[in-house]
Structure formats: C-alpha cells, structure tokens
Amino acid sequence: MRRAYLLALLALAPACATVQRGGEPLGVPTLAQIFGGAELLDKRPQLLAIAPDGSSVVVRWSPGIATYAHEDGALRLIETSGPRAGERCGVELAELLPPPPRPETAPQSAPESQPSRDEREPSAWTYDVRGGQLFVARGTGLWRIDPCSRQRDELLPERRRSAAESANALAGTLGEIERLEAREAVAGLLDRPTDLASRDNLFVYDGEDLFLVSAELAQARRPLERSDLVWWNESLAPKASALRWSRDLAVAFSPDAAIVRAAPPAESQPESAPTHEPRPQIWLHAERRAVELLDYDSLENREHERLSPDGRWVFAMTRDKSHLKGPIPVPDYLTARVSTRDGRRETAEDGPQAVRMYRWDTATGERREIALAEPFDAGWYGIVDWTPQGDQLIVRWSSPDWTEQRYLAIDRDGWSERGPLRNSCAGWVGGPANQLVWDAAPQPSIFSNGASHWPIWYAGVERGDRASLEWSLSTPTPAFAGELDRLQPLRAGGLLVESAASDPGRHELFVLEHDFDKLDARRLRQPDGFNTDARANSDGSVVAFVHESSGVPAEIWASDADGARPLTSTAPEAFTRVQWLRPGRRSFTSADGTTVWANVWLPQRRDAPCVVFVHGAGYLQNVTDSLTEYPLNWMFHARLARLGYAVVDVDYRGSKGYGRAFRTAIKDRLGEKELADIHAALDALAHERALDRERVALYGGSYGGFLTLMALFTEPGRWRAGAALRSVADWRSYHPTYTQPRLGKPSSNPDAYAQSSPIDHVEGLRDPLLLLHGLRDDNVFAQDTLRVVEQLVLHGKSFELMLYPSQGHTYDSGPHWLDQYQRIEAFLRRHLDARVERAPASR
C-alpha cells in the first residue's frame, strides 16, 4: 500500500525528482522561455473572414511572433472541410500569387534576390458577395483565387511603375491597389442605365481613385480590359478611400477635407477673386455638382459625422469641451530633449458634455439642428448603426449617472425614442451583450410602423440579473444557460450568438433562425471549452470560430452539419512538450454568500506558500476554460506551481460573466468586495491545508495593481508582499466613462473616491511593496505611481521601484517583459520563502 502511494506521487510529479542547473526541477519552463519571445507560445491565429458559401476562411498567423508583438503575421487561406496534410495553418496567400516582378531599374545581369515578406504579401483582398471566390491584389496586380482548387486567374497584371511613371500617371489609370470591397446590388436607386451600382460590384481602390468592376466581369474567365473598369470618382479630391459613399454611389461625402474636382479645360472658369471660397463636402455624381454644407466647417468639436446610406442627409454632433483642460502630456525620456505627446483631456470630474446634433440636406446643403428634449439634452451618447433602409440613425443614450439607457432614432425630420429598448439599473447600465443589431433578411411590409418602417431587431438587454435576448416581435426568445456575450446578424437572416454555458467559464455558440414568427436556437456542434470570435457564412450553415481550453492554445475550428473539426495546429512544439500543471476551476462562497470562481494551481505539497494573481480591467472574466486573457501569466503560474507555490486567480466582484448584481456590487466602494472575494478563496484553501495562510503574496496590473495597493495599504499584516504594475492610484485622475458609473463624480461623491483611491491610504503600508510602471503609459499615466512614490517617501515607507522609459500600458518588448517578471518572481519568492519575522515596511 505504501509502495503504491509513493509510485502515485512520482507519477503526478515526474520532473520533481531531478534538479536542473539553477536548482529548479527539470521540465520547468524558464522565465526567458515564457516572456522572452515566442519559444513556448506565439501570437494566436486571428480569424478574419469566412466565405459567403462557407467553403474557406482567411486568417492571419505566422510562427515565431510573440504574443505582445505589434506584428500580426501573414494572410492565410484555409478550407473549412479540414486542413490539408502537412499544413499547420492553411497556405499563405502570397504562395498562391506569382513572384513579385523585379524592379525595372535592376540590371538584367544582376543575381536574383528573394523578395521580402512585405513585398510578397497581398495589399488587399475580399471574398465575392455570394460565393466562395477570393479576390487578391498586390501592387497593380489583381487575381481571382478558387480556395478549394487553389488555382488563380489573373485579372490585372502586376508591374512595377517607376517613380516618374507614378508621378505622371494619367488620371483614371489604375495604380497600386490599396483596398478591395465586394458590394451587393442596390437595385432601382439610380436612373442611369449604365450605372453599375444596380449590380454586384467589386470596388477597387488605388492610392487616389475608385474603380468599379461588375461581378459578372470579375467572374469572367478572361483578364480584365481597361474598359471593364469604371472610374467612379473622376478626379475628385480627397482620394477616393477618404470619401464616404451612399449605398447607391450617387453621393460622396468628405467629412474632413473639401471636395475638389479637377475641371477639364472646357469647364475652366475665368480668373476672378471670389467673395467666398467654397469648401464643399458633398459630390452629387449624377449631376456632377458639389454642395457645401452650411456652417459645417465652423462647428467646433464635431464628431460622429455620417452620410446616410440613402445619400439624402449628413449627421454630425458636437460636444461642448470648453471646460476641459489641456491634454495630459505623456513624456518620452529617450529623446534628446525629452519630448511629449498628448494624452487624454478628461478626468473623473469631466462630462458628460452638452451635446448638440445636426443634419444637413445633401441636395441643398441646408442645416437643421435636431432639438433634443429632456432628458436627452444631457447624457452620454454612442452611435449604434443605421437601420437597414438607411433612413434612420440609431444612437444610444445613457443618463448622466449611468442608471438608465435608451435608444433614439434620428432621421431627416428629427428624432423619436424607441421605447421597448429601455434599460435601467440601480448600479450602472451595461453588460456583456449590450448590443442592438438588425435582421438582414428581406422583411414583409406587415412590420411597417406607420409611415416609418422599423425592421426586425435583436438586442442584448439586462433584465433581472443577467443579459438576455430580446427582439422586436412579440413571440418569446430562446433562453440561454449563461450570460449572453455577442450578437452577429447572418446575411440571410437570423443571428449568431455567443453565450456562456451553465459552466460560466465555458462559452458556446448558437444560430438563431426565424420564420417571422417563432425564433429557434440551434446549438452548434463544438468542443467543450471557450469558443469565441465566431464568423458565420451567409445562412449560418458553416461557422468558424476560435477554440481553446485550459492548457490548449487557441486554434481555428469549423462547425457544420457534419460536425466540428480543427482547421489549424499552430501551438509550438515546445509548448506541447512541457508537462503543464493545469489549474482547477473552483467556486467559493464569499462572506455575503456570493459565489465566486477561481483558477487554482496547487503544487504537490501541503501548506504551500501562495501567490495571488489579480486580473486587470475590473470588468473582465479571467477564470475560463482557456489560457485566460493572460496566456503568458498562465504559463508563469504553472511554473510557480511546479516550483512549489500555490497560485490563486479569482474573478472577484465587478468581473464580467456573472450577472448584473455581481458586476455592480462594487459601486461606491472599489476594492472592498473584490478583496473579500479573494480572501474567501484563500480561507477555504487554507482550511483544506492547500496553502499557508500566513505566507500569501499578491501581484497584478492596472486594476489588478490598484487592488494590490489597496490590499497592502488597507490590510496591513495580512500579506507577505505585493507587486503592483501600472496601477491606478487615484481614481480622480482616471477616465470619466469608467469612474462615473462606479463612483459618480469626485465633487458629488468625495467620500467614495477617498475610500477607493490607494493614494489616500498610503500610511497603512507595513508589508514589502514593488512598484513597476511604463513611462509611456497613456491609459493609466505613470503619474499615478510617481505620486504614490512621493507619498511613500513622505510617510517614511520602504519600497522598491522600477520604471520602464520605453513602455506603455501594454508592454511590446521581450526584454522588458522578461526584466519585469524576473523582478516580480525574485521579489515574491524572496518574501514568501522567508520564515523569519518580516522587517517593517517603514524606515
């Protein structure tokens, strides 16, 4: 019996019996492997699009790119039927194109050189509107690719133009293609019989111009001729990609610069000094006429400029920012004379600013102010979208105190409220599926509401304690086991829904279908775990998504009637070779009876010293069946567990995914219930003798750094040590859209800010503290940490400090990641391993 027990222990920790150089067990990944680059984990594949017929997907991925790098990887094509033999992530689109042409200035005798990845990479791509063909551009070249056969047809040749040729290019000749877009037909909106807007089109943008190619010609089995490309913007400036076009292409709108058309010689006007230099913002294509919008340029702080899809009017709004102070400078200490760039202007006291809304008639340029009545003349506004008909713009209004939310429809005649979509909350409105989307299916006229057609909509609205689905018809909507997260309309009608499962740490996908009466939910075939970032084909019969689970990195999967299957296998081999100690996801009961969830890594020992990881953002769900929102930290925690430390990561109160009451329970007292939830998990695990309650340290960044400071400043003696990264130290200086829902304004709720800001509690520090911050941080300014440093010095406290001059809120450099976590690990282990009485933190 004793021998069997010992054998079982050895099987659980096979590497612990052998020690490698440095005193660590063999098989434990080093900090350099975790944080120094992409040896163990590279950037996850990014799902970009799925073909309308569901036959393929386009993704971005390349091996060897660190998770924190700015580089995104190469464009790749994968068939949804399954990966081909030997392919980890489909095929690079560049491999399906011919080699780039040699520079025309290169001597013919010069040796061949391999083009760089940037030279080989496509400059633009798009699927066709209805099928599965892919259009890909590079330089002046344009190809049509069949994803299944991987055969290409050349539509336009690729050639390199010299600088002189580019400078002297004739207007209306296609240059290097920068953007492609496939658009469905808009029938019956224009009278000219030659207008290509009445058909499916391929939009081709080069550096200056827009060309249209009918879908019929784009699918033809022959190269395109010059006459096949219809030059649409006809010498308009600014460049075509900066213009916004109506759905029928009859109207162009320039939100920032005046529209100028180079007039042919026959249209030249005699030289004279105009009394007013026009600055038109509208171009009416059929009339060849520019229209200046009345007093458009004179509006200060103009934003959310929109051209209605029907082309009849322009919307814009202004905010009164006269009371705001100047932008907060973000310093760069690595420049010769210490330069700065502008950060945000708003702090917790600011807003909401007074809002005024306007609309302009594009035919006449006349302006009309949209008079907002109480309570809508004050509050927080966000743009939702145009209705499918394009005649109404939907905006979301939140009350100044964030306790109420409504939707307004703005049209040419004014505004009206959409009453059924009201949402209110004693805490603050919001939630994960706080969305309003339209059904894309053609809808019968029985849904007309008087003179204004109001199509089928779906909304994620918090009713009771969690987000649920509502729609515009009176029939019931399906119920979901967990909280809704994302809503995505299907082109053929219906909805793709991402929702938490009965296990809140797992996400699952559904397709919702209707017959204009009943709404049914079909759960997709999918593996257990965390399924997200889904893309569906036109009718929802094929869905691609990103799947991961604890210890299994993210991969692209596809689901259809035949089942679910992985399309990629991108995890580095080095990751799969590591015997990762995976966390258990456990629930605990907090002091007030609330259930909280945690990831718990436990070593093969009892009464282990413990590290608490405090996730950032506040409103974020990290305890999921995945590598979490912080995959590098997941590996770091597994390393710590193999070294003999328990690690606990709690989704504390305020986190996403657990309902409205859980989210809003922190109102007016940030840092109180969050720490109570963490203590509940620690106390339960200590009762099981899984960890030593007298040897617990914590660390976290951003909101996690804030909670680390609150723990050390308000609970002295309960912690061995704490490391606070890029921490919010004073909520009075943070952004109002985050602070005001939770704390109100400092002027009206000063006690809440004093209670919730670590800067007000510095004198309580008794335990070792490590502060780290990037000086280029433009989210949580380094000023927060520096102000804490000054107060610590004034109060005679001991602490450690490290500043990174080149780093922002999210680090993008391997050496800086590694240096930071070498310091954090050494600091935590030094204080957790000490069994002697701790020295006081005061000098």
N, C-alpha and C positions, 0 to 999 in steps of 0.2 A: 504493500500500500504506500509506504514511504517512498519507495523507489519510483512508483508510478507518478506520485505527486511531483517529485523532482524532475522527472522527464517532461511532465506537462509544463512546468515552469520554464525549462530550457527551450521547449518548442515555442512558447509565447515570446521569448526574447532571445533569439538565436545569436544576435550580434553582441549581446551584452557581456559575453564571457571573454571576448578578445578585445584588447585595447590597442588602438592605433596610435600613431605619433601624436603627441599633444595631450594624451591622457583621455581621449574620447573613445567610446566603443566603435568598432568597425561598422561601417554601413551607415553611420550618421552623417547626413549631408553637412558640409561646412557652410559657414556664413557666406563665403565667397561664391560657392555654388548657388546658393539661394538668391543672393542680392546682387552679385557682381555682373550678371549678364543673362544669357538665355540657355545656359547649360542644362538646367533642370526643367525650365518651363519658359516657353516663348509666348509671344502675343497670340491670343486665341483667334481662330478664323472668324472673319466678320461676314455675315450673310447680308448681301446687298439687294438681291432681287431674285424672283422666280419667274420663269417664262409664263405667259398667259395660259398656255396649254399644259403647264406643269412638267414639261419634259426635262428641264435643266434649271440650274441656279448659277448665279455669278457670286463669287466670294472674293475676299481679299485675304491673302496669307502668304507668308514666306517663312521658311525655317530660320532660326537664329536671331530673331528680333525680340529684344527684351520687352517684357510686358509694359514697362514705363516709357519706352522709346516713342518718339513722335512718328517714326516711320511706320507705315501701315502694311507694307508687303505688296506682292504682285496680284493683279487681277487674274482670276482663275475661273474655269468653266467646268461644271460637274453635272453629269446626267443624274436625274433623280431615281433612275432604275437601279442605281448602285455603282460603286466605284469599279473602275477597270483594274485589272491585275497589275500590281506593282505601283499603283498611284496612291499617294498619301492624301492628296487634296486636288484631284482632278488634273487639269492641264492648264498651264499658263496661257492666257490669251495671246501673249506675244509669240508663243511657239506655233500658233496657228496662222500667223501672218508671215509674209515673206521677209527676208532680211531687209533692214533699212537701206536705202540707197547710199552709195558712197558720196562724200562731198564732191561737188563738181569741181572744186579747186584742187582736189587731190590729184597728184600725177598718176598716170596710169601705171607707171612702173613701181609706185610705192607699194610696200607689202601690205597685205590685207590685215586689218586690225579688227578685233571683235568689238561690236558696238556695246556700249554700256547698257545697264538695265533700263536707265531712264530713256535712252534712245530707242530701245526695243518696246517699251511699254506703250500700250494704246493711249491716245489722248482723250478719247470719248467712246462711249458705247451705249446701246439701248436695245431692248427687245422690241420686236414689232408689236403692233397693237393687239392682234388677235391670235397669233400662232406661237411658234417657238423659235423663229429665226432671230439671229442676233446680228445687229449692225455694229461694226467696229471701225474706228478711224484712228489714223496715225499720220501726222503731217498733213499732206494733201490727199492721202490715200483713204479710200473707203471700201470696205469689204462686207459681204453678207456671209455669215457662217451658219451652217447647219450643225447644231450642238451634238446631234446623235451620230452623224457620219464624220463630223469634224472637217468637212470639206468647205472650202471657201470659194466665193465668186468675187472677182474684182469688179467693183462698180466705178471707182475712180482711181486713176494711177497715183502712186506716191512718187513725188520727185522733190528734190531739194532746190529751192529757189535761192539764188544769191541775194545778198543784201540789196544790191542795186535793183534786181528784179522786183523784190518785195516793195521797195520804196516807190517804184514806178509802175506798180501793178494797176491795171485799168480797173475802174470802178465796176463792180458787178462780176468780177472774176474771183473764183473761189480760192482762198488762201489756205493756210494750215487750219485744220478743223479743230475747234476747241470744245464743242458740245454737240450732242445728238439728242433728239427727243422725238418719240413717236406719239402722235395725237390722233384720237378718233375723229371721225367726220362730224361736222356741225352742219346739218342739212337745213336749207331754207332760210338761212340768215342773211345771205347776200344775194343781190340780184344779178351780178355779173356772171354770165355763163362760164367764163374762163376761170373763175375763182376756185383755186384748189382747196379752199377751206371747207368745201362741201364734201370732201372725200377724206379718207385716212391719209395722213401725211407723215413723211419723215422730215423733221426740221433739222437743218444743217447750219450750224453757226461757225463762222471763222472768226478771226480777230475783230472784224468790223461789221460783217453783214450776216443776214439771214436768208437762206435759200430753202425753198420747198421742193420736195420730190414726192409725187403721188405714190401711195403704197403699191399701186399696180406696176409702176415703172421700177420701184425699188425691188420688187419681187421678180422682175423680168429676167430671163436667162441671157442677158447681154449687158455689156458695160453701159453706163450712163453717158449720154451725149450732153454737150453744153446746153442744148435747147431743152433738155429734160429738167434743168434746174431753174426754177422761177425765183428771180432775185426780188425779194419781197420788200426790204426796207428802202431800196432805191435812193442811195446817197444820203440817208438820214444820219444825223449825229445827235446824241452819242451813239456808240456802237450798239448793234442790234441786241447783244446779250444783256445790255444795261436797260433796255426798254422792256416794258410790260405790255403784253398784247391782250386784247379781248379774245374771247374764245373763238370768234369768227374771223379774227385777224383784221377786222375793219378799222380798229382803233389802236394806236400805240400811245403809251404814257411814259414820260420820263420823270421820275419822282425827284431827281436831284439836279439835273442839268437841263438847260434849254434845248429844245429840239431845233436843229438847223438842217436845212436841206440845201445841198449844193445845186444851185439852179443852172440849167443848161443855158448856153449863150442866148437863145431865143427868148428866154424869160428874164434876161438881165434887166435891171431897173436903172434909170438914170441916177447919177450920183446926186444926193441931196442930204441935207442934215435933218434927220428925222427928229420930231419933237419928242418922241418916246421910242426907245429901242425895245421892241417886243422880245419877250422871253417865253415863247410858247412851250407848254408842257404836253400838248396833245397833237397827234397827227391823225387826220381822217384820211384813210388810204384811198377810198373810192373817189373822194373829192380833191385829193392832192392838196389838202388845206391844213395849215397849222392853226391851233387855237391856244390863246393864252388864258390861263385860269386866273380869274380876278383875285388880286391880293394874295396869291398862293405863296410867292417868294417872301412876302413881308411877314408871314406868320413865324413867330419865334417858337423854338422847341417843338417843331412839327414832328409827328411820328405816326407810324402805322398807316402810311399812305397806301391806298389800294385803288386799283381800277376794277370796276365791277365786271364780271365775266361777260355781261351783255354789252359792255363798252359804253353804256349811256351816262355813267357818272363816276366821279372820283371821290373817295372818302379820305379824310385825314382828321387827326385830333391833335390838340396841344395840351401841354401841362404847364401850369404856372410854376416855374422853377426860380422865380426871382428871389425867394427867401433862402435858397440853398447857398451854402458857402462854396468856395472853390474846391476843385478836386484834391483829394488827399494824395500827396506825392509818394511814389514808390521808388526808393533810391537804388542806384546801381553803383556800388562801391568799386567795381572793377574797371570802370572807365577812368581816363586820365584825370578828369576834374570832377568826378562824382556827379553823374547825370541823374535825372529823374524822369519818370513817366507818370502820366496821370492815372490815379486810381479812381474809385467811385467817389461821388459827391455826397451821397446820402448816408446818414447815420440814424440811429434808432428813433430820434425825435422827429425825423422828417416824414412828410407825407401823411395822408395822400394829398397830392397836389390837386388844385382846382382844374377840372377838365372841361374843354370846350370841343365840340365836334362840328365838322363842316362837310358839306357835299357840294360838288361843282358839276354843272351840266357840261358834258364834253362837246356838245354841238355849239353852245354859245359862250362857254367859259363863265357863266354866271354862278355866283357863290350864294349859298344859303346856310345859315347856321342852324344846327339841329338843337332846338331848345329843350334841354333836359329838365324835367320837373323833379321835385323832391320825391324820394331821397336820392335820385340818381345824379344829382348835380355835384355830389361829393362821394368819393369812394375809390376803390381800386379797380381798374379796367384791364381786361385782356381780350385780344382778338381770338375768336374761335374759328370761323370759316364762313364762306358764302354758302347760301342754300344751293342745291343742285341747279335750280333755274337761273341762278346768278343775279337775281334782282334784290336780294336782301343779304346784308352782312350781319352775322350774329356776334355779339360781344357779351362777355361775361363780366358782371358787376359784383363786386364784393363790398360789403359795407365797411365804413372806416374802422370798425372794431373787429372785423372778420367773422362776425357771428351769423351773417346772412349772405346768401348768394342767389343771384337771379340772372336771367338771360334776356337781352334786349335784341330786337330785330330792327336794324337800321335800313331804311330804303329811301327812295327819291323824295318821298313826301314827309318823312320824319322818322318816328320811332314808335315801337309798341313793345309791351312786355309779353314774354311767353310764360304765362303763369304756371303751367303744370311742372315747370322745371325748377321751382323754388327749392332752396335747400337752406336749412338753418341749424345752428348748433350752439349750445351754451359755451363750448370751448372755442373752437375755430373751425370754419368750413374747410373742406379739402378732401383728402382721402386718395387712395391709390388710383382709382378709376374715375377720377374727376374729369370726365370727357363727355362731349356731345358730338356725335357723328351721324351722317346721313346714309340711308339705304340707297344703293346705286341702281337698283332695278327700276325699269320703267314702271310708273305707277298710274293706275286708272284715275280718272277725274273725280271719282267719288270722294277722294280725300281733299278736295278743294275746300278751303275755309273762306267763304265769301268770295271776294274778288282776288284775294291773295292765296296762292297755292302753298300749302305747308306740307312738305313731303314727310315720309316716314323717317323718324329719328330714333336713335338709341342713346341712352345716357347712363353713365355710372353715377349714382346718387347715393349718399349715405342716408339710409332710413333705419332708424333704430341704432344698432351698434356697429353696423358694418356696411360697406359699399354693396349695393345691389343694382341689378339691371332694370331699367325702365324703358318703355318705348311708347310711341305716340298713339298706338291703338289701345283699345280698352281691354283686350284679352290678356291673361296672365303671362308673365315671363318666366323662363326656367329659373329654378333655384340652384345655387352652387354651394358646394360643401364649405368652401373657404371664401376669402375676400377676393373680389374682382381686382384685376390689375390693369389689363389693356384691352381696348376695343379696336378692331380693324375691319372696316367695311370690305365686303367682297364685290368685285366688279359686276358680277351677275346677280347681285342681291344677297342679302344675308350678312352675317357677321362672324368674324373670327375672334374668339375670346380667350384670354389667358386668365386663369384663376388659381388661387391656392386650393390645394386638396384638403381633405379632412385633416391630414397632417399639414400644419401651417408651413412647414419647411419644404414642402414639395409643391411644384406648380404643374398644372396640366392644361391642355388645350382643347377647345370645343369649337365646332362650327355650328352656327345657329341659322336655321332655314325657316322660311315662312311662305304662306300662300295668301298673303294679305289678310290673314285672319289669325291663324294659330302660329305660334313661334316655338319651334322644337330645337332642342340641343342634341348634337351628336358628338360624343366624346371620341376624340381621335385615338387611333392606335398609337401608343407611345410608351417608352420605357419609364419606369419609376425614377424619380429624381427631380431635377429642376429644369423644366422645359420652358424656354422663353425666346424672345426675339424672332417670332414666327413670321413667315411670309406665305401667303396662300395664292394659288393660281386663280383664274377668273371665277370659277364656280365653287372653289373650296374642296375640290376632289383630291388635290395634292397640296400638302402643306410641308414646307421646310422649316426647320427650327434649330435652335442651339440647345443641346442637351449636355448636362454634366451632373455628376453626383460626387459625394464626398470621396476624395482620393482618385477621382477620374476627371481629367481635364475636359474642358468644353470641346465638343465636336458638332459638326453639322449633321443632322438627321433629316430623313424624309418619311412622310406617312401618307398612305393612300389605302385603297380598298384591299390591297394585298398585304398590308402590314406596315410596320416601321422598320427602318434599316439605317445604319450609319453610312454617311457619304464620305466622311473624312477620317483620317487617323493621323493627327498632327502632333500628338504628345511626343516629346523627345524620348528616345530610348533610355536615356539616363534617368528620366523620371520613373519609368516603369520598373527599372532595376532596384530602386530604393524600396525597402520594406517600410512603407509609411505606417506610422501609428495613427490610425484614424480616430477622430473624436466620436464620442457618443452624443446624440442629441437627446437631452433630458429636460423634463419640465419640473419646476419647483413652485412652491407656494410662498408668495411674498407675505409680509406682515399683515397687510389688509385683506388677504385672501385671494389676491390676483394671481393667476397662473402666469409664470414667466418661463421662457425657454432658454437653453444654453447649450453651446458646444463645450464638451468636457473631454480633455485629453488627460488620461491617467497613466502614470508610469507603473512599472511592476514593483511597487513598494508602497507601504502604508505610511500615513502621516507625512506625506511629501510636502516640501516647500511649494508654494503656489504662485504663479504669475496670472494676473487678471488682465485680459485684453479688453479695452473699452473702445468699441467701434465709433466711427465718426458720423458726422451729419446729423445725429439725433434721430431724424426721420429716415431710417434705413433698416432693412431687415438683413441681418448677417447670419443668423442661425438657420441655415438652409442645408438641404441635401446637395451640397456643391462644394467647390473650393472657396466659397464665400465671396463677398465683394472684395476681399483682400487675399488673393491667392498666394502672394509672397509671404504674408503673415501666417497663412495656413501651414505652409511648409516650415516656417520658423517655429511655430507652436509644436508641430510634430517633432522637430529637432529637440526643443526643450524637454518634451515628454520623454524622448529617448535618453536624455541626459539626466532624468530623474526628477523633473519638475512637473507638477500638475499645472494645467493651463485651463482657465475658465473664461469663456466668451459669452456674455449674457446679452440677449435682446431685452434691454431694460425698457421701462415705461417711456413712451414717446416714439418707440420704434414702429416701423411700418409692418403691416401684415396681420395685425391682431385686433383690428376694430377701432371704432371711434373713441370709446371710453379709454382704451389703452393708450391711444395716441394723444388725447387731450388731458390726461390725468396730471401732467406736469405743469399745467397753466399756473402762472404767477409764482411758482417755486421751483425753478430749474435746479437740478442737482440733488433734490431731496428724495423723491421716489425712485429715481434711477439708481442711486446708491443703495437704497433699501432693497431693491430687487437684486442687486449684486450680492449684498450681504445674505439674502435668503438662500441663494445658491451656495455660497461659501459655508454657511452654518450647516446646511443639510449634508454637504460633502464632508465637513469636519466631523459631524455626528457619525458618519459611516467610517471615519478614520481614513478617508481617501486623501486628505490633506491636513497639514498642520496649521490650525487657525492662527497660531502665533507667528507664522512665517509666511505672510502674504504680501506681495508687492503688486503694483499695477502700472500699466502704461497705455497710452492712447494718443491719437492725433486729432486735431481740430475740435469737434465736440467731445471726442474722447480725451483730448488734452484738457479741455475745460473740466470734465468730470474728475480727471486725475488731480487737478489743482484743488477742486472742491473737496475731494476725499482727504487730501493731506492737510488742507487749511482748516476744515471744519470737523475732522475726526482724528485729531492727533493721537498717536499711540496705537491706532488700530492697524497701521500699515508699516511694513518694514521699509518700504521705499516706493518712489513713484517717478516715472519718466513721462514728461508732458511735451508733446510735439505740436508745433504750430497752434498753440492753444488760444481759444477765446478767453480773455481775462476780464474784459469789461463789456457787457452786453450793450452799454450805452453807445459804444462806438461801432456796433455791427449794423448790418443792413436791416432797414425797417420792415421789409416784407418777411423777414424771418423772426425778428424780435417782437414786432407788434402783435401778431396773432397769439404769441405765447405770454408776453409780458405787458402789452399795452405800450404807452409812451412813457419815457422817463419822467416827464413833467406831471403826468396824471397818476402814475403808479411808482413813485420813487422807492417805496419800501420793497417792491418786488425786484427791482433792479439791484438794490443794495443786498438783498437776501441772496440773489442768484449770481452775482459777479464775484469771481475769486479775488479781484483786486481789493475788495472790501474786507477780506478775511485773512490777509497775509500774516497777520500777527499770530495766527494759530499754528503755523508750521512748527513741527517738532521732529519730523522724520526726514530722511535723506531725499533730496529732490534734484532731478536732472532736467534742465530746460533745453529744448532744441527748436530752432526756427530758421526758415529760409528768408533771407532779407529781401528777396524779390516777390514775396507773397503778396498778391493783390486781392486775396479773399479775406483771410484773417491777417491783417497787417502785422509785421514784426513789432510794431509799436506796442502791441498788447504784451508781448513777452518782455520787451525792454522796460515798460512801465512796472511790471512785476519785479524785475531785477532791481529797479531803483527802490521800490518799497521794501524788498527783502534786505537790501543794504541798510536802509534807514532803520529797519527793525532789528538789525544785528543778526540776521539769519544766515546760516551756511547753506550753500547750494552749489551745483555745477551747471555750467552753461556752455553750449556750442551753437554758433551761428554759421550759416552757410551763405556766403555772399551771392552765389550764382543761382540759387534755387528758389522756386516759387512755392505755392501751396502744395502742389504735387511735384515731387522730385522727378527729374528726367535724366539723371546721370547715374550710371552704375557705381562709380567710385564714391559718390555722395550717399547713395543708398547703403553701400557696404560700410562706410565710415559711421553712419548714423547707427546702424544696428550692431556694429561691433561695440560702440559705446553703450548702447542700451543693454545688450546682453551682459557685458562686463559689469556694468553698474548693478543690474538686478541680481546677478549671481553673487557678486561680492557681498551684498547686504542680506540676501536670503541664506547664504551658506554660513554666515557668521552665527555662532551660537552664544556669543558673549553678549553682554548688555550693550545696547546701542548708545553711541555718543549722542548728546543732544544736538539738534539742528541749529541752535543759537550759539553765537560766538561769545 
